[in-house]
Amino acid sequence: MRTPKHFSAWFDGWPELVCLDLDGTLVDSVPDIAGAVDAFLTELGAPLAGEERVRSWVGFGSAKLIEQALEWAGIEASKHEEAYRIFLLHYRAHLTDKTTLYPNVRALLKALKHHNVPVALITNKPSVFVKPMLDHFELTEQFGWLLGGDTLEEKKPSAMPLLHCSESIEALPENCLMIGDSITDFKAANNAGFKCALVTYGYHQGVDLASLGADAIIDDLTELLV
């Protein structure tokens, strides 16, 4: 068991801003994403990819996910637009059928709210899905910003979404924290000058998180609170 690392290990008290990733950090959405991937593969006459394979693809945004699935299935790239359309329609209809909230998400958000820490949701997921998913789990009001992969001109690993939030409240980057599950989140935090905590239970894209040099690797979000 790792030594828990409270926010005070990096900040004078609590951070000025906490940015949270969504898929693989707050929710396990792969079951429903995989269903949408398999829906377009079926339409295109390809074999099903299945949940475990899709789990290794998630994290770079939906367009990249479609590209990876098509390449795996040996389908020409010209089918990308059709596949993406089927994916979006199916995913919209089944957004939270099997998606679950990870343990202690509510506890973390409650603690941040209690200490008046602004919280941003920064994901590469298409923005059309972000609020409906948070509404489903009754979490929307916990966030001051909801940024999807298409909200700004750039998405993670660009620093832009993180700095968009910190600059709007004049928070110093070194006093801000990004919590995510992947190298994409780590690079975004690094590019923005934020501290970074990575969770072990998410979607790692085959990367050894310990090799990245994040400020903390945690098994549970409440490790940041004790």
Sequence and secondary structure as in RCSB ss.txt:
>XXXX:A:sequence
MRTPKHFSAWFDGWPELVCLDLDGTLVDSVPDIAGAVDAFLTELGAPLAGEERVRSWVGFGSAKLIEQALEWAGI
EASKHEEAYRIFLLHYRAHLTDKTTLYPNVRALLKALKHHNVPVALITNKPSVFVKPMLDHFELTEQFGWLLGGD
TLEEKKPSAMPLLHCSESIEALPENCLMIGDSITDFKAANNAGFKCALVTYGYHQGVDLASLGADAIIDDLTELL
V
>XXXX:A:secstr
      GGGTSSSS SEEEE  BTTTEE HHHHHHHHHHHHHHTT     HHHHHTTTTS HHHHHHHHHHHHT 
 GGGHHHHHHHHHHHHHHTTTSS EE TTHHHHHHHHHHTT  EEEE SS HHHHHHHHHHTT GGG SEEE TT
TSS  TTSSHHHHHHHHHTT  GGGEEEEESSHHHHHHHHHHT EEEEETTS  TT  GGGT  SEEESSGGGGT
 
